Amino acid sequence: AKMVDSIFSAMRESLSDGHRIEIRGFGVFQVKETRPKPAARNPRTGEVIYVPARRKTHFKPGKLLREELHKPI
C-alpha cells in the first residue's frame, strides 16, 4: 500500500509540474491548458460570470488498452 501511495504521489507531483507521464501499453497522462471563458452564465440565476483559464488532466489510452476496450463483450 505504501509503494502504491508513493507512486501516485510521484505522479501527482510530476503532473502538477506540467510533465507528461507515459506508461507503455496503458496510456499517457498529461496536463492541458484551457482557455478563459469571459461570457459563461450561471444556469440557476442567469448571472454572467467569468471563468478563468486553468489546467486540466488528460488521459489518452495506449494502443493495447484501446484494442482491449473495443473488443465485443
trRosetta pair geometry for C-beta under 8 A, 3 or more apart (Angstrom, degrees):
i j d omega theta_ij theta_ji phi_ij phi_ji
1 4 5.9 -54 -149 37 32 109
1 5 6.3 33 152 -18 65 108
2 5 5.6 -56 -148 39 32 113
2 6 6.3 30 155 -20 66 107
3 6 5.8 -55 -147 36 30 109
3 7 6.5 32 153 -20 64 104
4 7 5.7 -53 -149 34 33 112
4 8 6.4 27 155 -13 65 106
5 8 5.9 -58 -147 41 30 107
5 9 6.1 34 153 -23 65 109
6 9 5.4 -50 -143 36 33 116
6 10 6.4 35 155 -19 64 103
7 10 5.8 -55 -150 36 30 109
7 11 6.4 30 151 -18 64 106
8 11 5.5 -52 -145 37 35 113
8 12 6.2 39 154 -23 66 104
9 12 5.7 -52 -148 34 30 113
9 13 6.5 28 154 -16 63 105
10 13 5.8 -53 -147 38 32 111
10 14 6.2 32 154 -20 65 108
11 14 5.7 -56 -146 38 30 111
11 15 6.3 26 158 -15 66 107
11 21 5.8 25 -139 -92 91 167
11 29 7.1 45 -171 69 112 156
12 15 6.1 -57 -145 39 27 106
12 16 6.3 24 157 -17 63 110
13 16 5.9 -58 -145 39 28 109
13 17 6.5 25 155 -16 63 108
14 17 5.8 -61 -153 38 30 109
14 19 4.5 -68 177 62 86 124
14 21 5.9 96 106 -66 136 111
15 18 7.6 63 -178 -65 34 14
15 19 6.7 -95 -83 60 31 72
15 21 6.7 -54 -67 -11 90 119
15 29 6.2 -55 -91 135 123 117
15 30 7.7 -179 -128 -143 90 22
15 31 5.6 134 -172 -51 80 109
15 57 6.3 8 -173 -106 141 109
16 31 7.9 118 -95 -73 21 149
18 31 5.4 -99 -126 56 53 137
18 55 7.9 -97 -96 -137 83 149
19 31 8.0 63 47 9 29 111
20 28 6.4 -6 -179 -172 102 106
20 29 7.2 164 -162 86 54 55
20 30 4.4 -8 -117 -101 86 101
20 31 7.9 -128 -82 16 61 71
21 28 6.9 157 84 -157 52 56
21 29 4.4 -1 58 56 104 102
21 30 7.3 -171 26 -70 63 56
22 27 7.8 -123 -143 126 57 31
22 28 4.8 -15 -104 -106 75 88
22 29 8.0 -156 -71 28 36 63
23 26 4.0 -17 103 53 111 123
23 27 6.3 13 57 52 93 49
23 28 7.6 -176 24 -82 64 40
23 29 7.9 38 -3 -3 101 95
23 62 7.4 -113 87 -30 70 135
24 62 6.9 109 -169 -125 31 160
25 62 5.4 150 168 102 9 153
25 63 7.8 -60 -122 58 44 75
25 64 4.4 -7 -154 34 74 144
25 65 7.1 113 156 -32 54 87
26 61 7.4 -89 161 -148 44 66
26 62 5.3 75 69 11 19 126
26 64 7.5 -32 -63 67 33 108
26 65 5.6 65 -145 -44 38 133
27 59 5.8 48 136 -179 140 89
27 60 5.7 -179 -166 90 100 48
27 61 4.3 -66 -90 -124 125 34
27 62 4.5 -134 -73 -21 49 78
27 65 5.8 -49 -46 35 100 149
28 59 7.2 162 82 -152 49 50
28 60 4.8 -3 54 55 98 98
28 62 7.2 111 -20 -67 75 82
29 57 6.3 -17 -167 -168 95 107
29 58 7.4 150 -156 78 47 49
29 59 5.5 -18 -99 -100 69 77
30 57 7.5 150 82 -155 31 61
30 58 5.4 -24 68 62 80 96
30 60 7.6 3 15 4 107 104
31 55 5.1 5 -178 -178 111 116
31 56 7.2 154 -154 77 65 30
31 57 6.0 -43 -99 -99 63 56
31 58 7.3 149 -111 15 14 86
32 55 7.1 153 78 -156 34 66
32 56 5.8 -26 64 64 84 81
32 57 7.8 114 18 -140 79 10
32 58 4.9 41 -7 -18 118 130
33 53 6.3 14 179 175 95 114
33 54 7.7 176 -152 95 58 28
33 55 5.8 -40 -99 -100 57 69
34 53 5.7 -179 85 -152 68 65
34 54 5.3 5 42 55 113 69
34 55 7.3 -171 5 -93 82 18
34 56 5.9 53 -36 -5 112 113
35 53 5.9 -45 -154 -105 21 99
36 50 7.3 -2 -179 -179 111 87
36 51 6.4 168 -161 94 63 64
36 52 5.3 -36 -114 -149 104 36
36 53 4.4 -65 -53 -44 78 77
37 40 4.6 66 119 -46 120 106
37 50 7.6 166 88 -161 60 45
37 51 4.1 10 54 57 100 113
38 50 5.7 -11 -135 -124 53 85
38 51 7.8 -123 -65 39 21 67
39 48 6.2 -39 -151 -154 61 112
40 48 7.3 130 76 -160 43 59
40 49 5.3 -42 83 71 96 82
40 50 7.2 131 33 -117 98 13
40 51 4.7 47 -2 -14 147 116
41 46 6.3 -17 -177 -154 111 40
41 47 7.1 157 -156 79 65 35
41 48 5.7 -38 -99 -100 73 56
41 49 7.1 139 -113 18 20 80
42 45 4.7 11 100 46 125 91
42 46 6.6 -40 74 17 80 13
42 47 4.6 12 30 53 121 85
42 48 7.9 -124 5 -62 81 11
42 49 5.7 75 -41 -15 93 123
43 46 7.7 27 -152 -70 21 48
61 65 4.3 -120 -172 93 109 121
61 66 4.7 141 108 -61 119 83
61 69 7.0 -15 167 6 170 141
62 65 5.1 86 56 16 77 103
62 66 6.7 -143 95 -8 34 94
63 66 5.7 -58 -143 38 26 112
63 67 6.3 27 159 -19 64 107
64 67 5.9 -55 -148 35 28 110
64 68 6.5 27 154 -18 63 107
65 68 5.7 -55 -149 37 32 112
65 69 6.3 27 156 -17 67 109
66 69 5.9 -58 -146 39 28 108
66 70 6.3 18 158 -13 64 114
67 70 6.0 -65 -144 41 28 105
67 71 7.1 47 154 -43 61 92
68 71 6.1 -39 -161 1 34 115
